[in-house]
């Protein structure tokens, strides 16, 4: 029960953060109090889960990338073209959220996190078109 509540609280915070980002032009204008109020938790509870607004962003991106990897591993993609179609379809379902990050100048942060995680993820995928290191 406690773990489920923890996951739910984190989801509330991430959702509140994205909603607030959608309403402003700069992450700096969002306060921890704003996020706490919007997510229905206390500031103290916020700090139990996160140290900063950037921690929310990192967690959100990490979750998207982890879900992408899990979903990709379950696919039986026969060729590179199928992979490209899958890639854009997957990320296309988050176009609104990615646009919110982009309009707040945070898309390079998304790409940076993606570039950190993706080599390890792609190494776990067995595909006939996958380029292997020699």
C-alpha positions, 0 to 999 in steps of 0.5 A, spaced: 500 500 500 505 504 501 509 503 495 502 504 491 501 511 495 508 513 493 507 512 486 501 515 486 504 521 489 510 522 484 505 521 479 501 527 482 507 531 482 509 530 475 502 531 472 502 538 476 509 540 474 507 539 467 500 542 467 504 548 471 510 548 465 504 548 460 501 555 463 508 559 464 514 560 459 519 559 464 521 553 469 524 559 474 517 562 475 514 555 478 515 554 485 515 548 490 509 551 493 505 551 486 507 544 485 505 542 492 498 546 491 497 543 484 498 536 486 495 536 493 500 535 497 504 539 502 511 542 501 514 537 506 511 531 502 514 534 496 521 534 499 520 527 501 520 525 494 524 530 490 530 535 492 528 540 486 524 541 480 529 538 476 529 532 479 521 531 477 523 533 470 529 527 470 524 522 473 519 524 468 524 523 462 527 517 465 520 514 466 519 515 458 525 512 456 524 506 460 517 505 458 520 506 451 525 501 452 521 496 455 516 497 449 521 496 444 524 490 447 517 486 446 516 488 439 519 484 433 521 489 429 524 485 422 528 491 419 530 498 420 524 501 417 519 498 422 524 501 428 524 508 425 516 508 424 516 505 431 520 510 434 516 516 431 510 513 433 512 512 440 514 519 441 509 522 438 504 520 443 508 524 448 508 530 443 504 535 447 508 533 453 515 534 449 512 541 446 511 543 453 518 542 455 521 545 448 517 551 449 520 552 456 527 551 453 528 544 456 528 540 450 535 539 450 535 536 457 530 531 454 535 529 449 541 529 454 538 524 458 536 520 452 543 520 449 545 518 456 541 512 457 540 510 450 546 506 448 545 501 454 538 500 452 539 499 445 545 494 447 539 490 450 535 489 444 536 484 439 534 486 432 537 484 425 539 491 423 542 492 430 549 495 429 554 491 433 561 494 436 567 490 433 
